[in-house]
Amino acid sequence: MGFLARQHYEVTVVVPDHSVASARPSSSAGLATLLDDADEAEAQLQQAAAISTHSEQFDVLMDSLSFTEPPTAPARVAPPLMNAAGDLVALVGVWLDPLGVAVSMAASVNATVCIAGTVAAAGLERVDGRRSALGARASGVRSGRGTIVAVGLGSGRRGITVSGDMLRSIAADQVWVVVDASRKPEDTANWVAAVANVCPVVAMAVVGRHDTATPDSVDALGWPVGWVHGTSIG
């Protein structure tokens, strides 16, 4: 195996016990002939495959090996927003960021908007735990619509706080993170990683791209962008 490797032949001859005496001479001759044929075949193969490092064939071979960069992996694409009757999608972001995205997403797919965490809005049902999440799903089944929950995260002296218990109890079918491109990338990366440690994140919805000179900084987070400024991507 490998470049300029040699071929190796191994031959095993089994002689039946009842004919050992009579077959030994012919078997030995046959074995010798077989080995000679193998040696000759190997020599021919080696001669045909031999390539001098100073020959034109060697240059052609090395060119064919081409030390080019491997093909670039295709960019990951955000999955479609789940919106069947009874589906529940959580949009997790800082303070009120998820609410605007939830409203625009819901308008595009005719879903119901609920709120959780630091998000507050009159007239919208709160989904902060298992029981209220099950109630939202049941309402979605009755109305034939999906539910989008805008989950707001608060902040303190140590940065954005993520309530793992709340996210687990909501048990969303999909979790998206709503990231603001104008905020410090390090701060965003910290809370997004904390959310991802609690539940699988499938995509990002991006806001604030027009408020920064580096709108693509969120790409470094590693999740596909599925929503930007009220528009679905893909």
Number of C-alpha atoms within 10 A of each C-alpha: 6 5 6 10 10 12 10 8 9 6 8 5 9 6 11 9 8 8 9 11 10 9 14 12 11 10 15 12 12 13 15 12 12 13 15 12 12 16 14 12 13 16 13 12 13 15 10 9 12 14 15 10 11 8 9 10 13 14 14 11 13 11 10 9 9 9 8 6 6 6 6 6 6 6 8 11 14 19 14 13 21 17 21 15 18 22 22 28 24 27 26 31 31 24 18 20 24 29 27 15 24 28 19 18 21 20 13 12 14 15 25 23 23 27 25 26 23 16 21 18 13 6 7 13 16 20 23 19 16 15 12 15 21 17 13 25 20 15 17 21 16 11 13 15 21 25 28 30 32 33 30 23 21 16 12 7 6 6 12 19 17 21 14 14 11 17 22 13 16 21 17 21 13 20 24 28 26 30 27 22 22 20 16 11 16 10 11 22 16 14 21 22 12 16 22 15 11 15 15 13 20 19 24 26 29 26 21 15 19 11 12 13 10 11 17 12 16 23 14 9 16 11 19 19 24 20 22 17 14 17 14 16 14 10
